[in-house]
Structures are given as structure tokens and as C-alpha cells.
Amino acid sequence: MAAPYTLKRLTDVRDSAPEFGFETQESRFASDDLDTERTGVTHHRFQAGTRQGFAHRHDRAEEVYVVLAGSGRMKLDDDIVDVAPLDAIRVAPAVVRAFEAGSDGLEVLACGARHEGDGEVIMDWWTD
């Protein structure tokens, strides 16, 4: 049984991006570090002027992304929207999504229901 709460600094969570060859971003998948049972939590940082190294979608997991700092754009299927600090974007499971950082970089927190194995990574998706 998990403890009644878990406190973890997101920057202390292992950055998974380098092991997948993504040098222009940080991706910290914090659910295990936080001992969550039903909640997914991921912290992303993207260097200025870069796009996320991959897009993805889900079968079941709805997600909410909150822009913590910086600005940029988010591609959601065929739509592209501008994002800025404290914007919250709800994304339905099947929507393919990815971020692009503006000139000041982009920092995003993603949260949603945790469904192990529910996700499809799509490489080289945002290419325009």
C-alpha cells in the first residue's frame, strides 16, 4: 500500500529524453516516483525554437497540459494553437499531439488518467 502522500521535486525525476536520443528536450515521467496508482504526471522542457522529438496519442487516456513557462505552439491533429504560461489544454485520447517551443523555450506539465501501455509514439509527425 502506498504512503498517504508523496513529495518529489520534478527535477529529481530521471530525464528520459537522452536515452531516446532527444537532446533538445527534457521528459520526466514522474508517476512511478510519485507512487501514483491512477494518475499520470509528466514534466517536459523544450529548448527555444525546437519541436518535441515525438508526437503521441492514446486509446483511453485523456490528458491535460499546463504551460508553466515560456511559449510556443501545440499541434493537435491538423490544428496548431499558440500556447503561453498558465494555458491549460485538454486533449482527447485519440488526438495526435506535439509541442514546439518559442524563442524563450517551453515548459509543460501533463496530467491524466494512468493506463499502462496506453500510448502510441509517432516519430517525424510534425514536419512542415
Beta strands, then each sheet from edge to edge (+ up, - down):
strand 1: 25-29
strand 2: 39-46
strand 3: 55-57
strand 4: 63-76
strand 5: 79-83
strand 6: 88-91
strand 7: 97-113
strand 8: 120-122
sheet 1: 1+ 2- 7+ 4- 5+
sheet 2: 1+ 2- 7+ 4- 6+
sheet 3: 3+ 8-
end
